[in-house]
Amino acid sequence: MPQLRTIDGGTADLSPEDLQSFKTGFKGAVLGADDPAYEETRKIWNAMIDRRPGLIARCTGTVDVVQAVRFARKHKLLVSVRGGGHNIAGLAVCEGGLMIDLSAMRGVWVDPVGRTARAQAGCTLADVDRETQLYGQAAVLGFVSATGIAGLTVGGGFGYLSRRQGWTCDNLVSMEVVTADAQVLRACARENEDLFWALRGGGGNFGIVTSFEYQLYPVGPEILGGAIAWRGEDSRQVLQAYREFSAAAPRELTSVAVLRIAPPAPWLPKEIHGKPIAALFVCHTGKVEDGEALVAPLRKLGQPVADIVTRRPYTQMQSLLDATQPKGRRYYWKSHYLGALSRELDELAVAHAARIASPHSAIVLFQIQGALGELGPDHSPAGNRDAHYVLNITASWEKPQDDATQIQWARDCFEATRPCSTGGTYVNFLTEEEGADRIAAAYGRANLDKLAAIKRKYDPDDLFRHTKRVSV
Ligand SMILES: Cc1cc2nc3c(=O)[nH]c(=O)nc-3n(C[C@H](O)[C@H](O)[C@H](O)COP(=O)(O)OP(=O)(O)OC[C@H]3O[C@@H](n4cnc5c(N)ncnc54)[C@H](O)[C@@H]3O)c2cc1C
């Protein structure tokens, strides 16, 4: 019999019949530690997280999720919920408890006339983009195609379309949710409005979303996008140009600045591999010709070592950063929301980039300012509508013996850049150790109080506690 942890830290008193009756009613696989598929299924994107759930319930649909929640409630089990398994803090996998794994639920249904798509909660961004792009439409999702839509959406979500349309969660039409008492609810602007509000940024604290209905927008299928790279010595000049370029850019144009060591990527010349670079990723989702004119000045800046900005499928743009973020490396992130960029920040970024201790680590600036700033701070808990950029300090390495050095590099850069922050942060970029004060920074006091009240209503026993918690 598997030993399963309970929410109070004890061990569940499960009989073989209890387990058998759960398995009988469950259509997907129920994996214990001795199952051949267990090891691979428990692994998530961040290899720093090495937890062993007592049992993994691989759901095939809403009924399986209901069964898993009933089983967990009955035996007061510690529960974690896995969508794409990309959360940096490893929220998807709990030690000793029941991992409710949605990653096999990957159906997408597009209504091209109504411009909406319903996607099951185990989808990756690539799954949704693939189906919606058939109609030249897209949902507002993130920058790396293997990321799960579920955690991204319930935590807020931003990507190349956010300047045009706001947070991912601002573009939700409805959700199907299995609550802690195993009810299936629809959450939208007219039904269970409080739950709808909370799930648009408040994380996995309120229930398990089984499917998301997104508003779609005309995008592509071909856009102008790609990246331009310069030698590390030119970083100051590139960051200054980025400041000016991004501040003036229309909302159809989103850019991302990256300082790092050049990876051995085919688009970068061999002689630059292993040397510091500054790169700008750009994506223009308006008319391609307009994008070309807008990007032209950047291409003339100094002497780029590579330039792959071109007309390309939007789905290709969405996966351009994928190779830099493979599953199974060790990762540690620190992040701030920023207002306008400044020379002071440029100097700090250049100084800390010079101390990067891993060929995989990077200092990344995402531009998000635009539509999300037009809604009130309490429109959804994702809030932070004063943010113009997201700074993510992404340490990434291979060997456990390097943990301390890599983590320290990210922390030092984070502390040095703190004065440039709005004070806010993104809940989905919070690491394992970041707790109450950072969660408060992610939501703001008023939104956090409202989230705590909704939590008491929908999950009074705190079944969904393997999260960035909004109440204790
Ligand atoms: C390589 C990489 C790139 C990223 N890029 C972006 C980006 O461009 N934009 C952006 O906004 N974020 C980005 N993120 C952050 C991302 O939003 C989070 O990692 C998010 O948690 C990923 O969702 P997931 O389903 O893979 O998470 P998981 O690790 O599977 O789940 C994380 C937590 O989310 C909650 N959750 C998951 N599924 C559900 C559900 N069905 N119902 C309710 N709660 C649920 C649970 O609390 C769960 O434990 C990126 C992350 C990575 C690793």
The ligand as a Gaussian input file, in Angstrom:
#p B3LYP/6-31G(d) Opt

LIG

0 1
 C       10.498000      28.105000     -19.539000
 C        9.416000      28.936000     -18.946000
 C        8.944000      30.020000     -19.623000
 C        7.925000      30.792000     -19.075000
 N        7.462000      31.863000     -19.770000
 C        6.423000      32.560000     -19.279000
 C        5.850000      33.603000     -20.031000
 O        6.290000      33.899000     -21.123000
 N        4.794000      34.266000     -19.519000
 C        4.274000      33.943000     -18.304000
 O        3.306000      34.573000     -17.903000
 N        4.816000      32.979000     -17.553000
 C        5.863000      32.280000     -18.018000
 N        6.406000      31.282000     -17.275000
 C        5.906000      31.046000     -15.925000
 C        4.692000      30.170000     -15.983000
 O        3.555000      31.007000     -16.071000
 C        4.579000      29.294000     -14.741000
 O        5.704000      28.479000     -14.670000
 C        3.317000      28.466000     -14.737000
 O        3.181000      27.867000     -13.466000
 C        3.349000      27.407000     -15.800000
 O        2.137000      26.698000     -15.830000
 P        2.142000      25.103000     -15.743000
 O        0.760000      24.645000     -15.995000
 O        3.238000      24.547000     -16.544000
 O        2.473000      24.975000     -14.188000
 P        2.488000      23.719000     -13.222000
 O        3.858000      23.642000     -12.651000
 O        1.924000      22.513000     -13.828000
 O        1.471000      24.218000     -12.121000
 C        1.813000      25.264000     -11.260000
 C        0.708000      25.521000     -10.301000
 O       -0.352000      26.161000     -10.992000
 C       -1.578000      25.782000     -10.443000
 N       -2.327000      25.019000     -11.443000
 C       -1.851000      24.224000     -12.427000
 N       -2.853000      23.707000     -13.130000
 C       -3.982000      24.193000     -12.584000
 C       -5.350000      24.037000     -12.879000
 N       -5.748000      23.288000     -13.888000
 N       -6.256000      24.666000     -12.112000
 C       -5.878000      25.437000     -11.084000
 N       -4.586000      25.619000     -10.749000
 C       -3.650000      25.014000     -11.501000
 C       -1.300000      24.918000      -9.267000
 O       -1.125000      25.656000      -8.085000
 C        0.018000      24.302000      -9.704000
 O        0.681000      23.660000      -8.716000
 C        7.407000      30.480000     -17.801000
 C        7.900000      29.381000     -17.125000
 C        8.892000      28.619000     -17.680000
 C        9.442000      27.463000     -16.911000

